[in-house]
Amino acid sequence: METNNIDKIVKDSLESRTIQPSNSSWERLSSQLNIAQEKKRKNWFLYVGYAASVLLIISVAFFMNTDDVSEPITPNTIVISPIIDTVKFVKPTIENTVKTETVLVKVEKSLEKQPVISKRGMIEKSKKHKSTDIKVPNVVKENSIIIIANHTIDITKEIQNSAKQNSIMIDSNSLLKSVDQTETKVTETTITIPKDKKKLFQQSNIKVNSDALLYAITNPDKDINEFYKKYNINRNDVLKNIQIELNKVNLKIDANTLLTDVEKRIDEETFKKSFMQVVKGKITGLATAIATRNN
Amino acid sequence: MHNQTNQLITDAIKQKREAQQELFELYSPKMLGVCRQYVKDLHHAEDMMLSGFLKVFTHLPQFKNEGSFEGWIRRIMVNTCISYLRKKNPVQLSDEEYVFDKQAIDSLESTELQDIQTLIDELPTGYKMVFNLYAVEGYKHAEIAKELNITESTSKTQLFKARKWLQAQYIRMNKTANGDK
């Protein structure tokens, strides 16, 4: 009881006690408050400085990284490129990638306006068929450029497509017939042009597929081969003789081409009589023609 | 009065010196008395009070009007004084018996308030802190133990011994005042 009394006595005495502080106490506190505020302001500037520098570093790093544009990596995608057989791979030629659609329409125009005439000015029906059998299938003419493509294309479809695209109403069958004729004519024309007359091709803007031309030149018709066998004539010997004759008249024409040209016009009777005479006559004619042209 | 105090607090938060001065003048006498309970020297007590008010004004935005403003300031003052005492004299808060200085007891003054303060001042620091916190501030033993970083039993023991000594000295002081020898 007495113990609790002392607690109460002390509490009552001290709890509500007031002691007046000295006169300078507020001034001292005020100066301390000013110092504290100044410190706080400095700290604030310091924090802002830190934040600004960190932001600057981050932004610089960001812009430095954005220079390296890396393609996004697509996970779980395996790209398998097709295996290319380098042994069998044939590099696509210009002839193979020709836009046949537009080209064929221009063929039609050229057919209507300028009928194609072979160098010799004559066409034999049997030869027409033979020339198509040789499979020099697509004769393409674009801006007076003639291209003989290697691959067979469904010409009827091509004509229809091109006609649709160009809004030209043409009967595809009739056009096909005319194109067939043109093909033969042009093929023959190309055959008669010597292989080594590249300058001539360049001047006239005629481009000939070398493979097709070589095929046409170096492979005589079946009939002619039969004639060779029948009359026991060696074609190589004939070629040698032609070359000799050409050298005599100083003509730089491929003997093989000349022989093939002669072979295409010759028949059994002529063959029987004087095959070499015809060849010589041809050479003489060519020499005269060239001489006349030069004059 | 309450509205006026709230307005002063709001202005003091905005760092208005006039408001801060008014609050200081309003509460400083009482708070100096609180500090004087713990610190024997008045000048040191005033330093504690100023240090406490500096904390009050810098942490004023954290005051949430949940309790009385005076109670909040008082608690800051008590904590400031305790921190000061603990730094100055590492308090020996053991259960050992404290041997009181007999001459100090003899020099007690006659006026009751001053006598009581003198009795409190004569208490060892540990006893004084426990007694003030318990008897005057109304702390529980658990709170005292947490505040002073001691065990609850130590706090109880210290309080018991401080009470016993104060009681004996208070009775003796009264007998002396009444002329009983």
Chai-1 contact restraints between the chains, C-beta under 6 A:
chainA,res_idxA,chainB,res_idxB,connection_type,confidence,min_distance_angstrom,max_distance_angstrom,comment,restraint_id
A,E2,B,Q167,contact,1.0,0.0,6.0,A-B,restraint_1
A,T3,B,R163,contact,1.0,0.0,6.0,A-B,restraint_2
A,I6,B,R163,contact,1.0,0.0,6.0,A-B,restraint_3
A,I6,B,L166,contact,1.0,0.0,6.0,A-B,restraint_4
A,I6,B,Q167,contact,1.0,0.0,6.0,A-B,restraint_5
A,I6,B,Y170,contact,1.0,0.0,6.0,A-B,restraint_6
A,D7,B,A135,contact,1.0,0.0,6.0,A-B,restraint_7
A,V10,B,I116,contact,1.0,0.0,6.0,A-B,restraint_8
A,V10,B,A135,contact,1.0,0.0,6.0,A-B,restraint_9
A,K11,B,A135,contact,1.0,0.0,6.0,A-B,restraint_10
A,K11,B,V136,contact,1.0,0.0,6.0,A-B,restraint_11
A,S13,B,L113,contact,1.0,0.0,6.0,A-B,restraint_12
A,S13,B,I116,contact,1.0,0.0,6.0,A-B,restraint_13
A,L14,B,Q37,contact,1.0,0.0,6.0,A-B,restraint_14
A,L14,B,V136,contact,1.0,0.0,6.0,A-B,restraint_15
A,E15,B,V136,contact,1.0,0.0,6.0,A-B,restraint_16
A,R17,B,G33,contact,1.0,0.0,6.0,A-B,restraint_17
A,T18,B,P29,contact,1.0,0.0,6.0,A-B,restraint_18
A,T18,B,K30,contact,1.0,0.0,6.0,A-B,restraint_19
A,T18,B,G33,contact,1.0,0.0,6.0,A-B,restraint_20
A,I19,B,L32,contact,1.0,0.0,6.0,A-B,restraint_21
A,I19,B,G33,contact,1.0,0.0,6.0,A-B,restraint_22
A,I19,B,R36,contact,1.0,0.0,6.0,A-B,restraint_23
A,Q20,B,P29,contact,1.0,0.0,6.0,A-B,restraint_24
A,P21,B,S28,contact,1.0,0.0,6.0,A-B,restraint_25
A,P21,B,L32,contact,1.0,0.0,6.0,A-B,restraint_26
A,P21,B,E46,contact,1.0,0.0,6.0,A-B,restraint_27
A,W26,B,Q21,contact,1.0,0.0,6.0,A-B,restraint_28
A,W26,B,F24,contact,1.0,0.0,6.0,A-B,restraint_29
A,R28,B,L50,contact,1.0,0.0,6.0,A-B,restraint_30
A,L29,B,L50,contact,1.0,0.0,6.0,A-B,restraint_31
A,L29,B,F53,contact,1.0,0.0,6.0,A-B,restraint_32
A,Q32,B,L54,contact,1.0,0.0,6.0,A-B,restraint_33
A,L33,B,F57,contact,1.0,0.0,6.0,A-B,restraint_34
A,A36,B,T58,contact,1.0,0.0,6.0,A-B,restraint_35
